[in-house]
Every structure is written in C-alpha cells, then in structure tokens.
C-alpha cells in the first residue's frame, strides 16, 4: 500500500508593511506581506500544524523577499503587524489530530470492551482452531539433524540421497529431516536454515531433488500421496501436496499440508500414527 504524506502550506493573511522602502526600486510603503502556515498532512488530511513563514512583495517592481532578506525596517514592521494584526492559524489545520484521537479512542474502547466480554464469557468467544494444525506443528518440532539408519531407515536413506544430489551453496550436514506415514500417505519435512543462500526462484529445485530421491528409494511406488514441506530459518518456504503447491520460495502456506492428517474432524487418535523419526 502506498502512503502519501508530507508538508504543505496555505496562505492565511495579507497585510501591508508600513514604514518600509523597497531596496530594489526605492518605492515607499509598497510591500504586501503574505503570511503562510505550514502543516504536516497524511493523504492530504491536515494532521499537525508546523510553523509560519512570510513573504513580502513590492507592488511596484514585483520583487519578492523572504524573511532572511528582510531589512531591519521590514522586520520592525512585521513585528508591529504581528502584534496589532496577527495572522492566526486556521483551526482546520489541526483537525486531523482530533480525528485521529477520536478514532483511536473508539478503537481502544472497542478493544477494552472485547477483552471484558471475553473475560466474562470465555467459551462464547473461543476461536475454533483446526486440530490438524497442532499435529503439524508437533511434527515440525520433531525435525532433526540426528538421523541414523538404526532409528529410521527411510529418513536416513533420504538424507543420504539429498546430501549426494545437492551440490554447492548449502552445508547439507545442517539440513534437518522428518518423515511420517499415514496409511498410503507420506509426509516429508526438511528444515534448511541456510536456504537464504539460494535465490527464491531456484529454491523449488530442492523439491525436485526430494522427489527424485523418493523415486530412487521406491517410495513413490508404495505411496499414493506425498506431502512435502521445506522450512527455512523462520518460516515455511516451499510446500507440495498431491493437489496443491506453493513454490514462490519466500513464504508458503503450511496449512496446505493439513490434509495429510485426514479430515478437519481428526482427533487425537491421529497422534498414534507411526513416526519415522524419534522425538529430539
């Protein structure tokens, strides 16, 4: 989203500078003083009034003078005018502050009211969550670099294959793995904290490597559905499922992996599905 903000100025008053002489054309009492008020705006809505500035223009020769160019006589005349006939800042230049204050007051009131109502009726305002997401997060916590042939032959073989096929750019020893079976479905999770070394548009090649390795290991012939998730250091970056994929290489929707655990009505019995990697 694009934000438009900055400063603007509006003319608020015109006055004559009395007792002055134009330094250029030597005409007496010919200056018209224009006073401007500057303000900060957001989407052209006045928010905060800033300062005033003045410009004097000779009505005879049309030469203009900024405040830094005022003669002493012009400065004295300006002081007299500000004392006797001041240029007042318009109220609308500060209306944005009032609008923002009112808006945030309303939002805070609504928030406090919502907190109060939830505290009074916690069950009524309880947000329903997909229980499969808890299972997925638990499995992601089990992703491990410590995989041996004795504890998990499939993950060990997959790690050996991926390490052999990935060349350059990544320390393959720091790639963590997790696999899990659910009937004819297979879940494969990798965590590559150094994935930032690979440009996003090339990261989907890692999925090709994983698929090739599963094919070489004859896993694709024994498995009807394969769910693959690639984790970066902070978030999921790649997802591939039998029906969907998220291959942008920056941020992927890990919820696409949830069908591996069955329908949304899945219960805690799914936890009994055989894990192929022991918990760390």
C-alpha positions as CSV (number, residue, x, y, z in Angstrom):
1,X,0.0,0.0,0.0
2,X,1.2,3.5,-0.9
3,X,1.1,6.2,1.7
4,X,1.0,9.9,0.8
5,X,2.4,12.3,3.5
6,X,4.5,15.4,3.7
7,X,4.1,19.1,4.4
8,X,2.0,21.7,2.7
9,X,1.4,25.5,3.2
10,X,-1.6,27.7,2.8
11,X,-1.9,31.4,2.8
12,X,-3.6,32.7,5.9
13,X,-3.4,36.5,5.6
14,X,-2.2,39.5,3.6
15,X,-1.0,42.8,5.2
16,X,0.9,45.9,4.3
17,X,4.4,46.6,5.7
18,X,4.3,50.3,6.7
19,X,7.3,52.5,7.1
20,X,9.4,50.5,4.6
21,X,11.3,51.2,1.4
22,X,11.9,48.6,-1.3
23,X,15.7,48.1,-1.6
24,X,15.4,47.5,-5.3
25,X,13.1,50.2,-6.7
26,X,13.2,52.5,-3.6
27,X,9.4,52.8,-3.5
28,X,8.0,53.6,-0.1
29,X,5.3,51.6,1.6
30,X,4.8,49.3,-1.4
31,X,5.3,45.9,0.3
32,X,2.4,43.4,0.6
33,X,3.2,40.8,3.2
34,X,1.8,37.3,2.6
35,X,1.7,35.0,5.6
36,X,1.7,31.2,5.1
37,X,1.1,28.4,7.6
38,X,2.8,25.1,7.1
39,X,1.3,21.8,8.3
40,X,2.0,18.1,8.1
41,X,-0.5,16.1,6.1
42,X,-1.4,12.4,5.7
43,X,-3.3,11.6,2.5
44,X,-3.7,15.4,2.2
45,X,-5.6,15.5,5.6
46,X,-4.0,18.1,7.9
47,X,-2.6,16.4,10.9
48,X,-0.1,18.7,12.7
49,X,0.4,22.4,12.3
50,X,4.0,23.3,12.0
51,X,5.3,26.9,11.6
52,X,4.5,30.2,9.8
53,X,6.5,31.9,7.1
54,X,6.2,35.3,5.5
55,X,7.0,36.7,2.0
56,X,7.0,40.4,1.1
57,X,6.4,41.5,-2.4
58,X,6.8,45.0,-3.8
59,X,3.6,46.1,-5.5
60,X,5.6,48.4,-7.8
61,X,8.5,46.3,-9.1
62,X,7.1,42.9,-8.1
63,X,10.3,41.8,-6.4
64,X,9.8,39.3,-3.6
65,X,11.8,38.9,-0.4
66,X,11.9,36.0,2.0
67,X,12.3,36.6,5.7
68,X,16.0,36.1,5.6
69,X,16.2,39.0,3.1
70,X,14.1,41.4,5.2
71,X,15.8,44.8,6.1
72,X,15.7,46.0,9.7
73,X,12.8,48.3,8.8
74,X,10.8,45.4,7.3
75,X,11.5,43.3,10.4
76,X,10.3,46.0,12.7
77,X,7.2,46.5,10.6
78,X,6.5,42.7,10.6
79,X,6.8,42.7,14.4
80,X,4.3,45.6,14.7
81,X,1.8,43.8,12.4
82,X,2.1,40.6,14.3
83,X,1.4,42.5,17.5
84,X,-1.5,44.6,16.2
85,X,-2.9,42.4,13.4
86,X,-1.6,38.9,13.8
87,X,-2.0,36.2,11.2
88,X,-3.9,33.4,13.1
89,X,-3.6,29.8,12.1
90,X,-6.9,28.3,10.8
91,X,-8.4,25.6,13.1
92,X,-8.8,23.1,10.2
93,X,-5.0,22.6,10.1
94,X,-5.2,20.7,13.3
95,X,-8.4,18.8,12.7
96,X,-6.5,15.6,11.7
97,X,-5.2,15.3,15.3
98,X,-8.8,15.4,16.6
99,X,-9.9,12.9,14.0
100,X,-7.0,10.5,14.9
101,X,-7.6,11.0,18.6
102,X,-11.3,10.2,18.2
103,X,-10.6,7.2,16.0
104,X,-8.0,5.6,18.4
105,X,-10.3,6.4,21.3
106,X,-13.1,4.5,19.7
107,X,-10.8,1.6,18.8
108,X,-9.4,1.4,22.3
109,X,-12.9,1.4,23.7
110,X,-14.0,-1.4,21.4
111,X,-10.8,-3.4,22.3
112,X,-11.3,-3.0,26.0
113,X,-15.0,-3.9,25.7
114,X,-14.0,-7.0,23.7
115,X,-11.5,-8.0,26.4
116,X,-14.1,-7.5,29.1
117,X,-16.7,-9.6,27.3
118,X,-14.3,-12.4,26.6
119,X,-13.3,-12.5,30.2
120,X,-17.0,-12.7,31.2
121,X,-17.8,-15.4,28.6
122,X,-14.6,-17.1,27.5
123,X,-16.4,-20.1,25.9
124,X,-18.6,-17.9,23.7
125,X,-15.7,-16.0,22.3
126,X,-13.4,-19.0,21.9
127,X,-11.9,-19.2,18.5
128,X,-12.1,-22.6,16.8
129,X,-8.8,-23.9,15.6
130,X,-8.1,-26.8,13.2
131,X,-6.8,-29.7,15.4
132,X,-4.7,-30.9,12.5
133,X,-2.6,-27.7,12.8
134,X,-1.5,-28.8,16.3
135,X,-0.4,-32.2,14.9
136,X,1.6,-30.5,12.1
137,X,3.3,-28.1,14.5
138,X,4.2,-31.1,16.7
139,X,5.7,-32.9,13.8
140,X,7.7,-29.8,12.8
141,X,9.1,-29.7,16.3
142,X,10.4,-33.3,15.6
143,X,12.5,-32.3,12.6
144,X,16.0,-33.4,13.5
145,X,19.6,-33.4,12.1
146,X,20.3,-36.5,14.2
147,X,19.1,-39.3,11.9
148,X,20.7,-42.8,11.9
149,X,20.0,-46.0,9.9
150,X,19.0,-47.8,13.1
151,X,16.4,-45.3,14.3
152,X,14.8,-44.6,10.9
153,X,15.9,-46.2,7.7
154,X,13.7,-44.1,5.3
155,X,14.8,-40.7,6.7
156,X,18.4,-41.9,6.8
157,X,18.3,-43.0,3.2
158,X,16.5,-39.8,2.1
159,X,19.2,-37.7,3.9
160,X,22.0,-39.6,2.2
161,X,20.4,-39.2,-1.2
162,X,19.6,-35.4,-0.8
163,X,23.2,-34.9,0.5
164,X,24.6,-36.6,-2.6
165,X,22.3,-34.7,-5.1
166,X,22.6,-31.2,-3.6
167,X,25.9,-29.7,-4.7
168,X,27.3,-26.3,-3.7
169,X,25.8,-23.4,-1.7
170,X,24.4,-25.4,1.3
171,X,26.0,-27.3,4.2
172,X,24.0,-30.5,3.8
173,X,25.0,-31.7,7.3
174,X,22.9,-28.8,8.7
175,X,19.7,-29.9,6.9
176,X,17.2,-31.5,9.3
177,X,14.7,-34.1,8.4
178,X,11.4,-35.7,9.4
179,X,9.2,-38.3,7.7
180,X,5.9,-39.8,8.8
181,X,3.5,-42.3,7.3
182,X,-0.3,-42.3,7.4
183,X,-1.7,-45.3,5.6
184,X,-0.8,-44.7,1.9
185,X,0.3,-41.1,2.5
186,X,3.8,-39.9,3.3
187,X,4.8,-36.6,5.0
188,X,8.4,-35.3,4.3
189,X,9.6,-32.2,6.2
190,X,13.0,-30.6,5.8
191,X,14.4,-27.6,7.7
192,X,17.2,-25.7,5.8
193,X,18.2,-22.7,7.9
194,X,20.8,-21.6,5.3
195,X,18.2,-21.6,2.5
196,X,18.7,-17.8,2.2
197,X,21.9,-18.6,0.3
198,X,19.7,-19.8,-2.6
199,X,17.7,-17.3,-4.6
200,X,14.0,-17.8,-4.1
201,X,13.3,-18.6,-7.8
202,X,15.8,-21.5,-7.6
203,X,14.6,-22.9,-4.2
204,X,11.9,-25.1,-5.8
205,X,14.7,-27.2,-7.2
206,X,15.1,-28.7,-3.7
207,X,11.6,-30.2,-4.1
208,X,12.8,-31.8,-7.4
209,X,15.7,-33.3,-5.5
210,X,13.4,-34.7,-2.8
211,X,11.0,-36.2,-5.3
212,X,13.9,-37.8,-7.3
213,X,15.2,-39.3,-4.1
214,X,11.8,-40.7,-3.1
215,X,11.6,-42.2,-6.6
216,X,15.0,-43.8,-6.3
217,X,14.0,-45.2,-2.9
218,X,10.9,-46.7,-4.5
219,X,8.7,-44.6,-2.1
220,X,6.6,-43.2,-4.8
221,X,5.5,-46.6,-6.0
222,X,4.4,-47.6,-2.4
223,X,2.8,-44.2,-1.6
224,X,-0.2,-42.8,-3.3
225,X,0.1,-39.3,-1.8
226,X,3.2,-37.4,-0.8
227,X,3.2,-34.2,1.2
228,X,6.5,-32.2,1.3
229,X,7.3,-29.1,3.3
230,X,10.5,-27.2,3.3
231,X,11.2,-24.9,6.3
232,X,13.6,-22.0,6.3
233,X,15.0,-20.5,9.5
234,X,11.8,-18.7,10.4
235,X,9.0,-19.9,8.2
236,X,7.8,-22.4,5.6
237,X,9.2,-21.5,2.2
238,X,8.0,-24.4,-0.1
239,X,5.0,-26.8,0.0
240,X,4.0,-29.5,-2.4
241,X,1.0,-31.8,-2.0
242,X,-0.9,-34.2,-4.3
243,X,-3.4,-31.5,-5.1
244,X,-1.7,-28.2,-4.5
245,X,1.7,-26.4,-4.3
246,X,3.2,-23.2,-3.0
247,X,6.5,-22.7,-4.9
248,X,7.3,-19.0,-4.6
249,X,10.3,-19.7,-2.5
250,X,9.8,-17.0,0.1
251,X,6.6,-17.7,2.1
252,X,4.5,-20.8,1.7
253,X,1.2,-21.8,3.4
254,X,1.9,-24.7,5.6
255,X,-1.8,-25.3,6.1
256,X,-1.7,-27.0,2.6
257,X,-0.1,-29.9,4.4
258,X,-3.1,-30.5,6.8
259,X,-4.9,-33.0,4.6
260,X,-2.2,-35.5,5.3
261,X,-3.8,-35.8,8.8
262,X,-7.2,-36.5,7.4
263,X,-10.4,-34.5,7.5
264,X,-10.8,-31.5,9.8
265,X,-12.7,-33.6,12.3
266,X,-9.5,-35.5,13.0
267,X,-9.0,-36.3,16.7
268,X,-6.1,-37.1,19.0
269,X,-6.1,-40.7,17.7
270,X,-4.1,-39.5,14.7
271,X,-1.2,-39.0,17.2
272,X,-0.8,-42.8,17.2
273,X,0.3,-42.8,13.5
274,X,3.8,-44.3,13.3
275,X,6.5,-41.7,13.4
276,X,9.7,-42.5,11.4
277,X,11.9,-40.1,13.5
278,X,12.1,-40.2,17.3
279,X,11.4,-37.1,19.2
280,X,14.5,-35.0,20.0
